[in-house]
Amino acid sequence: MGLTLKLLKLKNLKKKGRQKLFVIPYFFTFASAVFGFFSVIKTFEGNFVFAAYCIIFAGIMDAFDGRLARAFGSSSYLGMELDSLCDAVSFCFAPSILLYCWYFYQLGITGIFVLAFYLCCGLLRLAKFNIASVTNTQNVGFFVGLPTTLAAFLIAQLVINHQWLSQRLFPFLIHPYGITIFAAALAFLMISPARFMSFKKINPRLSILGGFLFLVLFVFSVWQGVPLFFFGLISYILSCILYFIYSEVYAN
């Protein structure tokens, strides 16, 4: 009997401890939005590379908030709505402003139309994800449509490494038509039925290893000026698209 009471007290203490820590995921959620806000400010100041890095840091914050909420048992509809609103700021609005001030202002009404389309597709992607989460129709193994975070990462990497990419591998990125098609393709992928692999259910040890490798690659990429993340994201997106096409053709 005494042992049972001690176990109940210990369980209650753990529960109270988790309740006190429930605000930590919200800190990361709001930090993501703040980095998106910083990105817009730096864009208006003309510091486009710094603005792009702010979007990347916003993505890192966004990667932590959901995992921490599940770890502390504080997942809620409020957290989901806050996360979605912050994603709209950091991964839909901020990249659109960055692209316009960095390059697309030269394209006139065409540039405005393409970026407005990108913004709307990103918002639609977030809304569809929320509906799938509420109705429990979201498959944890994959995302339907390119996540807004990854699309924003690609844009940030494009801004940071544009000169390297356009001069060595992708010369079409220095032409208005090429970069317009690139932005429009990202917008279409966000609302497409293509499935992209999710890593939410990955083993915690592998998650830690992945985070360490991410840090190493990030430092190496910045130090050497080689767009490793850009190549990694492109490889991931193309492989998922090819697998989706193969699975659709094979299924039929």
C-alpha positions as CSV (number, residue, x, y, z in Angstrom):
1,M,0.0,0.0,0.0
2,G,2.8,2.4,0.9
3,L,4.6,1.6,-2.3
4,T,1.5,2.3,-4.3
5,L,1.0,5.7,-2.7
6,K,4.7,6.6,-3.4
7,L,4.2,5.7,-7.0
8,L,1.1,7.8,-7.3
9,K,2.8,10.8,-5.7
10,L,5.8,10.3,-8.1
11,K,3.4,10.2,-11.0
12,N,1.6,13.3,-9.9
13,L,4.9,15.1,-9.4
14,K,6.0,14.2,-13.0
15,K,2.6,15.4,-14.3
16,K,2.9,18.7,-12.5
17,G,6.5,19.1,-13.8
18,R,5.3,18.6,-17.3
19,Q,2.5,21.1,-16.8
20,K,5.0,23.7,-15.7
21,L,7.1,23.1,-18.8
22,F,4.2,23.4,-21.2
23,V,5.2,26.9,-22.1
24,I,8.5,25.9,-23.6
25,P,7.1,24.6,-27.0
26,Y,5.2,28.0,-27.3
27,F,8.5,29.8,-26.9
28,F,9.9,28.0,-29.9
29,T,6.7,28.6,-31.9
30,F,6.8,32.3,-31.2
31,A,10.6,32.4,-31.9
32,S,9.9,31.0,-35.3
33,A,7.5,33.9,-36.0
34,V,10.0,36.4,-34.6
35,F,12.7,35.2,-37.0
36,G,10.2,35.5,-39.8
37,F,9.6,39.1,-38.7
38,F,13.4,39.8,-38.6
39,S,13.6,38.4,-42.1
40,V,11.1,40.9,-43.4
41,I,12.9,43.8,-41.6
42,K,16.3,42.8,-43.0
43,T,14.8,42.4,-46.4
44,F,13.5,46.0,-46.3
45,E,17.0,47.0,-45.2
46,G,18.5,45.3,-48.2
47,N,20.4,42.7,-46.2
48,F,19.0,39.7,-48.2
49,V,21.5,37.1,-47.1
50,F,20.8,37.8,-43.4
51,A,17.1,37.8,-44.2
52,A,17.5,34.3,-45.8
53,Y,19.3,33.0,-42.7
54,C,16.5,34.3,-40.5
55,I,14.1,32.1,-42.5
56,I,16.4,29.1,-41.9
57,F,16.5,29.8,-38.2
58,A,12.7,30.1,-38.2
59,G,12.6,26.6,-39.7
60,I,14.9,25.2,-37.0
61,M,12.6,26.7,-34.3
62,D,9.6,25.2,-36.0
63,A,11.2,21.8,-36.0
64,F,11.5,21.9,-32.2
65,D,8.1,23.1,-31.1
66,G,6.0,20.1,-32.2
67,R,8.5,17.6,-30.8
68,L,8.8,19.4,-27.5
69,A,5.0,19.6,-27.2
70,R,4.7,15.9,-27.7
71,A,7.5,15.2,-25.3
72,F,5.9,17.3,-22.6
73,G,2.4,16.1,-23.4
74,S,1.2,19.6,-24.1
75,S,-0.1,19.2,-27.6
76,S,-3.3,21.2,-28.1
77,Y,-5.5,22.8,-30.7
78,L,-4.2,26.2,-29.5
79,G,-0.6,25.1,-30.2
80,M,-1.6,23.8,-33.6
81,E,-3.3,27.1,-34.6
82,L,-0.4,29.1,-33.3
83,D,2.1,27.0,-35.2
84,S,0.1,27.4,-38.4
85,L,-0.1,31.2,-38.0
86,C,3.6,31.5,-37.3
87,D,4.3,29.3,-40.3
88,A,2.2,31.6,-42.5
89,V,4.5,34.5,-41.3
90,S,7.8,32.8,-41.6
91,F,7.4,30.4,-44.5
92,C,4.8,32.1,-46.7
93,F,4.9,35.9,-46.2
94,A,8.6,36.4,-45.4
95,P,9.9,34.4,-48.4
96,S,7.5,36.2,-50.7
97,I,8.7,39.6,-49.5
98,L,12.3,38.4,-49.7
99,L,12.0,37.2,-53.3
100,Y,10.2,40.4,-54.4
101,C,12.8,42.8,-53.0
102,W,15.7,40.6,-54.0
103,Y,14.8,39.9,-57.6
104,F,11.2,39.8,-58.6
105,Y,10.6,43.6,-58.4
106,Q,12.4,43.7,-61.8
107,L,9.6,41.6,-63.4
108,G,6.9,44.1,-62.7
109,I,3.3,42.8,-62.6
110,T,4.5,39.3,-63.5
111,G,6.7,39.1,-60.4
112,I,3.9,40.3,-58.2
113,F,1.5,37.8,-59.7
114,V,3.9,34.8,-59.2
115,L,4.7,35.7,-55.6
116,A,1.0,36.3,-54.8
117,F,0.4,32.9,-56.2
118,Y,3.2,31.4,-54.1
119,L,1.8,33.1,-51.0
120,C,-1.8,31.8,-51.6
121,C,-0.5,28.3,-52.3
122,G,1.4,28.3,-49.0
123,L,-1.6,29.5,-47.0
124,L,-3.8,26.9,-48.7
125,R,-1.2,24.2,-47.9
126,L,-1.3,25.2,-44.2
127,A,-5.1,25.2,-44.1
128,K,-5.3,21.7,-45.7
129,F,-2.8,20.4,-43.2
130,N,-4.9,21.8,-40.3
131,I,-8.0,20.2,-41.6
132,A,-6.3,16.8,-42.1
133,S,-4.9,17.1,-38.5
134,V,-8.3,17.8,-37.0
135,T,-10.1,15.1,-38.9
136,N,-7.2,12.6,-38.3
137,T,-6.8,12.0,-42.0
138,Q,-3.2,13.1,-42.1
139,N,-0.9,10.1,-42.7
140,V,2.1,10.4,-40.3
141,G,4.3,8.7,-42.8
142,F,4.2,11.4,-45.4
143,F,3.0,14.9,-46.2
144,V,0.5,15.6,-49.0
145,G,2.0,18.6,-50.8
146,L,5.5,20.1,-50.3
147,P,5.7,21.5,-46.7
148,T,5.9,25.3,-46.6
149,T,9.0,25.0,-44.5
150,L,11.0,23.1,-47.1
151,A,9.8,25.5,-49.9
152,A,11.0,28.5,-47.8
153,F,14.3,26.7,-47.1
154,L,14.9,26.3,-50.8
155,I,14.2,30.0,-51.4
156,A,16.5,31.0,-48.6
157,Q,19.2,28.7,-50.0
158,L,18.7,30.2,-53.5
159,V,19.2,33.7,-52.2
160,I,22.3,32.8,-50.2
161,N,24.0,30.8,-52.9
162,H,22.5,32.4,-56.1
163,Q,25.8,33.4,-57.5
164,W,27.4,30.0,-57.0
165,L,24.4,28.1,-58.4
166,S,23.8,30.3,-61.4
167,Q,27.5,30.4,-62.5
168,R,28.3,26.7,-62.0
169,L,25.3,24.4,-62.3
170,F,22.0,26.2,-63.0
171,P,22.6,29.2,-65.3
172,F,18.8,29.4,-66.0
173,L,18.5,30.9,-62.5
174,I,20.0,34.2,-63.7
175,H,17.2,34.6,-66.3
176,P,13.8,36.0,-65.4
177,Y,11.9,33.1,-67.0
178,G,14.0,30.5,-65.2
179,I,13.7,31.9,-61.7
180,T,9.9,32.6,-62.3
181,I,9.4,29.0,-63.2
182,F,11.4,27.9,-60.2
183,A,9.1,29.9,-57.8
184,A,5.9,28.8,-59.6
185,A,7.0,25.2,-59.4
186,L,7.4,25.4,-55.6
187,A,4.0,27.0,-55.4
188,F,2.4,24.2,-57.4
189,L,4.2,21.5,-55.4
190,M,2.8,22.9,-52.1
191,I,-0.8,22.3,-53.3
192,S,-0.1,19.2,-55.4
193,P,-1.2,15.7,-54.4
194,A,2.4,14.5,-54.4
195,R,3.4,12.8,-51.2
196,F,6.6,13.8,-49.4
197,M,8.2,11.6,-46.8
198,S,7.8,12.7,-43.2
199,F,10.4,12.1,-40.4
200,K,8.1,12.8,-37.5
201,K,8.1,9.2,-36.3
202,I,11.8,8.7,-36.6
203,N,13.7,6.9,-33.8
204,P,14.9,9.5,-31.2
205,R,18.5,8.3,-31.5
206,L,18.4,8.8,-35.3
207,S,16.8,12.1,-34.7
208,I,19.7,13.2,-32.5
209,L,22.1,11.9,-35.1
210,G,20.3,13.7,-37.9
211,G,20.4,17.0,-35.9
212,F,24.1,16.6,-35.3
213,L,24.7,15.9,-39.0
214,F,22.5,18.9,-39.9
215,L,24.7,21.1,-37.7
216,V,27.9,19.8,-39.2
217,L,26.6,20.3,-42.7
218,F,25.4,23.7,-41.9
219,V,28.7,24.9,-40.5
220,F,30.6,23.3,-43.4
221,S,28.2,24.8,-45.9
222,V,28.6,28.3,-44.5
223,W,32.4,27.9,-44.1
224,Q,33.1,26.6,-47.6
225,G,30.3,28.5,-49.4
226,V,29.0,25.2,-50.9
227,P,25.1,24.9,-51.1
228,L,24.9,21.4,-49.7
229,F,21.4,22.1,-48.2
230,F,20.1,23.2,-51.6
231,F,21.3,20.0,-53.2
232,G,20.0,17.9,-50.4
233,L,16.5,19.5,-50.6
234,I,16.4,19.2,-54.4
235,S,17.4,15.5,-54.1
236,Y,14.7,14.9,-51.5
237,I,12.0,16.6,-53.5
238,L,12.9,15.0,-56.8
239,S,13.1,11.5,-55.2
240,C,9.7,11.9,-53.5
241,I,8.1,13.1,-56.8
242,L,9.6,10.2,-58.8
243,Y,8.4,7.7,-56.1
244,F,4.9,9.3,-56.2
245,I,4.7,9.1,-60.0
246,Y,6.0,5.5,-59.9
247,S,3.5,4.5,-57.2
248,E,0.6,6.1,-59.1
249,V,1.5,4.4,-62.3
250,Y,2.2,1.0,-60.6
251,A,-1.1,1.2,-58.7
252,N,-3.0,1.7,-61.9
